[in-house]
Amino acid sequence: MVPYSNAGRSLIEFLVTLLIGLAPVACGLLVLALQVDRKQEETIAVTANEAIYAIDRVIESLHNSSTQALKLTGNPCDDILPELRKEVVKQPNVRSMAIEKDHRVFCSTLYGSTDYTIDEGSDVNERLRVAAGNRATPNSAILRYRKQTSPYAVVAVADLRVLQAELLGFQNAVVLSLQFGTQYIWATGHGDGSRVPNHAQNSLRLTSEQFGYTVHAGYPEGHTWRAMRQAMKSTLPSLLLVGIMTSAAGYWGLYRRAKGRQPQKHAS
């Protein structure tokens, strides 16, 4: 029975030593996972806030141009059209402008003196709307900003590519999309939300306090695991080395020194 007893003791010693060595490796991997996850959350939060800042600036340019155009109201279109077109030229983000009275457009930088109605639809904060296009460019998506002081209102139009260019400017793996009511804009497209890019991991939503649209930010499926693998490539060898050294120290401390203290049998 002695050989079996020695074999069992050796197996227990091996398993205990293995567990001692694996403990720092497991703890290190857990800390690494938490660090990767926290880093991703921080990156998403920073990116989302920067996106709101960038998009707000674009919309502010539409707001400022509309505010200046409102000063022209109360005069015939032929008298104010040159100044209205100057406002468009001064602001690169503005593609066109129109002035309404009692919800009918009577002056436009595209058509001059005119008379037509813009579909009111559903605007975000009664000011912003994404549309598939307008009368001049029906196949070119736009962002409309409407500023009203009854009975007049100014509608400033920007190309969606201006907003998409801002989203493309973020050089990281965070996926961004903008929500205006039921419409979404992302770096390479726009739509009603049925085909928004995948940003399910560490997803975050922030709403612009100034204009009411929403920024969605997150990583695509699988990004966290890829980031973990990349981090493990540089960290795992060090963790394994620590585990081996811990195992050796544990084995020496628990067993070799104990065996050294065992009393020696003397022959009678």
Residue pairs with C-beta under 8 A, 6 or more apart in sequence:
13 251
13 254
13 255
16 250
16 254
17 247
17 250
17 251
17 254
18 247
20 246
20 247
20 250
20 251
21 243
21 244
21 246
21 247
21 250
22 243
23 243
23 246
24 239
24 242
24 243
24 246
25 239
25 240
25 242
25 243
28 235
28 239
28 242
29 232
29 236
29 239
32 228
32 231
32 232
32 235
33 228
35 231
36 224
36 227
36 228
36 231
37 202
37 224
40 201
40 202
40 219
40 223
40 224
40 227
41 202
41 204
43 172
43 174
44 174
44 202
44 203
44 204
44 217
44 218
44 219
45 204
47 170
47 172
47 174
47 176
47 217
48 174
48 176
48 204
48 206
48 215
48 217
49 206
50 170
51 166
51 167
51 170
51 176
51 178
51 215
51 217
52 206
52 208
52 215
54 166
54 169
55 163
55 166
55 178
55 208
55 213
55 215
56 208
56 210
56 211
58 93
58 158
58 162
58 163
58 166
59 128
59 143
59 145
59 210
59 211
60 210
61 91
61 93
61 94
62 91
62 93
62 94
62 143
62 145
62 156
62 158
63 145
63 147
63 156
64 91
65 87
65 88
65 90
65 91
65 94
65 97
65 156
66 97
66 145
66 146
66 147
66 154
66 155
66 156
67 147
68 87
69 84
69 87
69 97
69 99
69 154
69 156
70 147
70 149
70 152
70 154
72 80
72 83
72 84
72 99
73 80
73 99
73 101
73 149
73 152
73 154
74 152
76 113
77 99
77 106
77 107
77 112
77 113
77 114
78 112
78 113
80 99
80 107
81 107
81 109
81 112
81 113
84 97
84 99
84 107
84 109
85 109
87 94
87 97
88 94
88 95
88 96
88 97
88 109
93 158
93 162
94 156
94 157
94 158
95 142
95 157
95 158
95 159
96 108
96 109
96 110
96 134
96 136
96 156
96 157
97 108
97 109
97 154
97 155
97 156
97 157
98 105
98 107
98 108
98 109
98 110
98 118
98 154
98 155
98 157
99 105
99 106
99 107
99 108
99 152
99 153
99 154
99 155
100 106
100 118
100 152
100 153
100 154
100 155
101 151
101 152
102 151
103 117
103 118
103 120
103 153
104 115
104 116
104 117
105 114
105 115
105 116
105 117
105 118
105 155
106 113
106 114
106 115
107 113
107 114
108 114
110 135
110 136
116 135
118 155
121 129
121 131
122 129
122 181
122 182
123 129
123 144
123 146
123 181
124 180
124 181
124 211
124 212
124 213
125 211
125 212
126 146
126 148
127 145
127 146
127 147
127 211
127 212
128 143
128 144
128 145
128 146
128 180
128 211
128 212
128 213
129 143
129 144
129 146
129 180
129 181
129 183
130 141
130 142
130 143
130 144
130 160
130 180
130 181
130 183
130 185
130 190
131 141
131 142
131 143
131 144
132 138
132 139
132 141
133 139
133 140
133 141
133 142
134 142
134 157
140 159
140 160
141 159
141 160
141 190
142 157
142 158
142 159
142 160
143 157
143 158
143 159
143 160
143 162
143 163
143 180
144 155
144 156
144 157
145 155
145 156
145 157
145 158
146 153
146 154
146 155
146 156
147 153
147 154
147 156
148 154
160 185
160 190
163 178
163 185
164 185
164 186
164 187
164 188
167 176
167 178
167 185
167 186
167 187
168 187
170 176
173 219
173 220
173 223
174 199
174 217
174 218
174 219
175 186
175 197
175 198
175 199
175 217
175 218
175 219
175 220
176 186
176 187
176 199
176 215
176 216
176 217
177 184
177 185
177 186
177 196
177 197
177 199
177 215
177 216
178 184
178 185
178 186
178 213
178 214
178 215
178 216
179 193
179 213
179 214
179 215
179 216
180 213
182 192
182 193
183 190
183 191
183 192
183 193
184 190
184 191
184 192
184 193
184 196
184 216
186 196
186 197
188 197
189 195
196 216
197 220
198 220
198 221
199 216
199 217
199 218
199 219
199 220
200 218
200 219
200 220
200 221
201 218
201 219
201 220
201 221
201 222
201 223
201 224
202 218
202 219
202 224
203 216
203 217
203 218
204 216
204 217
204 218
205 214
205 215
205 216
205 217
206 214
206 215
206 217
207 213
207 214
207 215
208 214
208 215
